[in-house]
Amino acid sequence: MVMTAYAELPIPLWEDEYGAIRIAKTRVTLDVIIAAYQHGDTPHEINKGYPTLTLADIYAVLAFYLNNRERVHAYLRERDVQSDLIYGETEVNRPDKFDLRVRPGKGILH
């Protein structure tokens, strides 16, 4: 029997409260899967590394990526900018580093 109409398949992506796009009902982010794919991992290898994802979900996400490269790359760039800002704020607001070689009342070890 030939299907006369194709139902659009849902893309298993959701956005968490921090703006990270995650896959299916897992905490695995889109960033991680795209990085693994760009590194040369196959969907089966990605599935071995992230067994909470189904192979079907991985293929669906990669199909979405391949059909929406500009959109996904813009999202990834924005995530990098946000990450850099958070890292920068952490460094600025971090208490002074302490020297592990210094013991209270003992001075600097040589």
C-alpha positions in Angstrom: 0.0 0.0 0.0 1.4 3.4 -0.9 0.8 6.3 1.4 -0.9 9.1 -0.3 -0.2 11.7 2.5 2.8 11.9 4.7 2.4 13.1 8.3 5.1 15.6 9.3 7.3 13.9 11.9 7.9 15.8 15.1 11.4 16.9 15.8 12.4 15.7 19.3 13.8 19.0 20.6 12.7 21.1 23.5 14.1 24.2 25.1 14.8 24.2 28.9 14.3 27.1 31.3 17.9 28.3 30.5 17.5 28.4 26.7 19.4 25.2 26.0 17.9 23.0 23.4 17.7 19.4 24.5 16.8 16.1 22.8 13.7 14.0 23.4 12.9 13.7 27.1 16.6 13.8 28.1 19.1 16.3 29.4 21.3 15.7 26.3 21.8 19.0 24.5 21.7 19.7 20.8 25.2 21.2 21.1 26.6 17.8 22.2 25.0 15.8 19.3 26.0 18.3 16.7 29.6 18.4 18.0 29.8 14.6 17.9 28.4 14.5 14.4 30.9 17.2 13.2 33.7 15.2 14.9 32.8 12.4 12.6 30.7 10.1 14.8 28.0 8.1 13.1 24.4 8.1 14.6 25.2 4.6 15.9 28.4 5.8 17.7 26.4 8.8 19.1 23.8 6.4 20.4 26.5 4.3 22.1 27.8 7.4 23.9 24.3 8.6 24.7 22.1 5.5 25.2 19.2 7.6 26.7 18.6 8.8 23.2 16.9 6.5 20.6 18.5 6.0 17.3 15.4 7.4 15.7 15.7 10.6 17.8 19.4 11.0 16.8 18.5 10.6 13.1 15.6 13.1 13.4 17.9 15.7 15.1 20.6 15.2 12.5 18.0 15.6 9.7 16.8 18.8 11.3 20.4 20.0 11.5 21.1 19.2 7.9 18.0 21.0 6.8 18.5 24.0 9.1 22.3 24.5 9.2 22.2 28.3 9.4 19.6 28.3 12.1 21.5 25.7 14.2 24.8 27.4 13.7 23.3 30.7 14.8 22.0 29.0 17.9 25.4 27.4 18.6 27.1 30.8 18.2 24.7 32.4 20.6 25.3 29.6 23.1 29.1 30.2 22.8 28.6 33.9 23.5 26.4 33.2 26.5 29.0 30.7 27.8 31.8 33.2 27.4 29.7 35.8 29.3 29.0 33.4 32.1 32.6 32.4 32.3 33.8 36.0 32.3 31.4 36.9 35.1 32.6 33.9 37.1 36.2 35.0 36.8 35.4 38.6 37.7 33.4 37.7 40.8 35.6 34.9 41.9 37.4 35.3 45.3 41.1 35.8 45.0 43.0 32.7 44.2 44.9 31.3 47.1 48.3 29.8 46.9 48.4 26.2 47.9 52.0 26.6 48.8 51.1 29.0 51.6 50.2 27.6 55.0 48.7 29.8 57.7 51.5 31.1 59.9 54.2 29.2 57.9 54.9 31.5 54.9 55.7 30.3 51.4 57.1 26.8 51.0 60.2 26.3 48.9 
